[in-house]
Amino acid sequence: MTKATKSFTVQVKYIKDGKTLAESGVEKVNVKTGFFAKLVAFFRMLFGSLPKVVQSYFDI
């Protein structure tokens, strides 16, 4: 995924030799891209509680 939309669903499957051995439940993820959500993310990054993968995505 290169750009997040407002919401999407995620499911993980473990497949070996074309056979599904295990799968997780389906989770719906809502992406908050408003001003206040970005402000909260900035302060979380500032104090080190934002995940590194998110920091690298936004190049911060």
Backbone as CSV, one residue per row, in Angstrom:
resi,resn,N_x,N_y,N_z,CA_x,CA_y,CA_z,C_x,C_y,C_z
1,MET,0.855,-1.171,0.000,0.000,0.000,0.000,0.899,1.231,0.000
2,THR,0.688,2.142,-0.917,1.526,3.327,-0.979,0.894,4.529,-0.315
3,LYS,-0.425,4.568,-0.268,-1.112,5.702,0.350,-2.337,5.192,1.092
4,ALA,-2.453,5.584,2.344,-3.580,5.123,3.150,-4.848,5.876,2.795
5,THR,-5.928,5.161,2.774,-7.229,5.787,2.599,-7.840,5.970,3.981
6,LYS,-9.080,6.370,4.059,-9.706,6.607,5.357,-9.900,5.330,6.154
7,SER,-10.121,4.211,5.492,-10.245,2.941,6.204,-9.912,1.793,5.256
8,PHE,-9.432,0.708,5.838,-9.160,-0.487,5.071,-9.211,-1.686,6.008
9,THR,-9.259,-2.878,5.445,-9.313,-4.086,6.262,-8.010,-4.860,6.109
10,VAL,-7.641,-5.566,7.183,-6.391,-6.308,7.205,-6.677,-7.724,7.710
11,GLN,-6.076,-8.702,7.050,-6.142,-10.086,7.504,-4.811,-10.756,7.184
12,VAL,-4.301,-11.536,8.115,-3.034,-12.228,7.929,-3.314,-13.709,7.733
13,LYS,-2.680,-14.285,6.715,-2.809,-15.718,6.464,-1.418,-16.337,6.364
14,TYR,-1.251,-17.517,6.974,-0.014,-18.279,6.871,-0.279,-19.396,5.878
15,ILE,0.375,-19.305,4.715,0.143,-20.256,3.635,1.447,-20.997,3.349
16,LYS,1.359,-22.317,3.297,2.520,-23.134,2.959,2.104,-24.144,1.900
17,ASP,2.861,-24.187,0.828,2.581,-25.093,-0.292,1.170,-24.912,-0.837
18,GLY,0.701,-23.677,-0.879,-0.614,-23.373,-1.423,-1.774,-23.696,-0.504
19,LYS,-1.480,-24.134,0.718,-2.527,-24.506,1.667,-2.518,-23.529,2.835
20,THR,-3.671,-22.975,3.180,-3.774,-22.045,4.305,-3.731,-22.842,5.603
21,LEU,-2.682,-22.590,6.406,-2.512,-23.305,7.668,-3.140,-22.555,8.839
22,ALA,-3.104,-21.233,8.785,-3.682,-20.417,9.861,-4.040,-19.057,9.293
23,GLU,-5.026,-18.428,9.902,-5.385,-17.075,9.480,-5.959,-16.309,10.665
24,SER,-5.747,-15.022,10.630,-6.269,-14.168,11.694,-7.670,-13.707,11.335
25,GLY,-8.298,-13.064,12.273,-9.582,-12.447,11.992,-9.384,-11.200,11.141
26,VAL,-10.437,-10.696,10.587,-10.381,-9.486,9.774,-10.536,-8.280,10.697
27,GLU,-9.616,-7.332,10.568,-9.655,-6.116,11.371,-9.860,-4.914,10.457
28,LYS,-10.698,-4.005,10.855,-10.899,-2.769,10.108,-10.050,-1.682,10.752
29,VAL,-9.251,-1.008,9.936,-8.361,0.044,10.409,-8.845,1.370,9.852
30,ASN,-9.072,2.332,10.731,-9.462,3.675,10.314,-8.251,4.586,10.429
31,VAL,-7.950,5.286,9.348,-6.809,6.192,9.305,-7.306,7.601,9.575
32,LYS,-6.738,8.205,10.599,-7.109,9.577,10.929,-6.063,10.508,10.325
33,THR,-6.498,11.341,9.379,-5.565,12.234,8.695,-5.890,13.703,8.933
34,GLY,-6.765,13.966,9.894,-7.129,15.343,10.181,-6.032,16.085,10.922
35,PHE,-6.215,17.367,11.104,-5.216,18.232,11.743,-4.863,17.756,13.144
36,PHE,-5.863,17.455,13.967,-5.597,17.067,15.348,-4.913,15.706,15.430
37,ALA,-5.248,14.786,14.544,-4.578,13.489,14.529,-3.107,13.647,14.175
38,LYS,-2.804,14.530,13.221,-1.410,14.796,12.856,-0.675,15.489,13.991
39,LEU,-1.355,16.363,14.713,-0.747,17.047,15.849,-0.402,16.049,16.960
40,VAL,-1.311,15.140,17.255,-1.056,14.104,18.261,0.110,13.229,17.823
41,ALA,0.140,12.839,16.547,1.237,12.012,16.024,2.571,12.742,16.149
42,PHE,2.575,14.041,15.883,3.809,14.821,16.010,4.337,14.779,17.433
43,PHE,3.467,14.991,18.423,3.921,14.984,19.803,4.304,13.580,20.266
44,ARG,3.614,12.565,19.769,4.015,11.193,20.096,5.407,10.920,19.546
45,MET,5.685,11.382,18.317,7.003,11.215,17.722,8.043,11.979,18.530
46,LEU,7.683,13.170,18.956,8.593,14.027,19.709,9.025,13.359,21.004
47,PHE,8.116,12.666,21.657,8.425,12.021,22.927,8.757,10.533,22.764
48,GLY,8.903,10.073,21.508,9.387,8.722,21.241,8.382,7.605,21.367
49,SER,7.089,7.887,21.355,6.110,6.809,21.484,5.429,6.459,20.161
50,LEU,5.873,7.057,19.063,5.327,6.717,17.747,6.169,5.591,17.156
51,PRO,5.556,4.536,16.628,6.333,3.415,16.080,7.320,3.882,15.006
52,LYS,8.481,3.256,14.969,9.552,3.636,14.026,9.113,3.513,12.572
53,VAL,8.282,2.522,12.258,7.835,2.354,10.876,7.001,3.549,10.426
54,VAL,6.203,4.111,11.324,5.400,5.287,10.988,6.317,6.508,10.824
55,GLN,7.313,6.619,11.696,8.251,7.735,11.588,8.994,7.683,10.259
56,SER,9.426,6.488,9.837,10.161,6.381,8.578,9.245,6.654,7.386
57,TYR,7.956,6.268,7.476,7.019,6.522,6.381,6.855,8.014,6.134
58,PHE,6.760,8.792,7.229,6.594,10.226,7.108,7.914,10.971,7.081
59,ASP,9.048,10.219,7.076,10.388,10.803,7.025,10.616,11.791,8.155
60,ILE,10.261,11.370,9.402,10.463,12.212,10.572,11.335,11.480,11.583
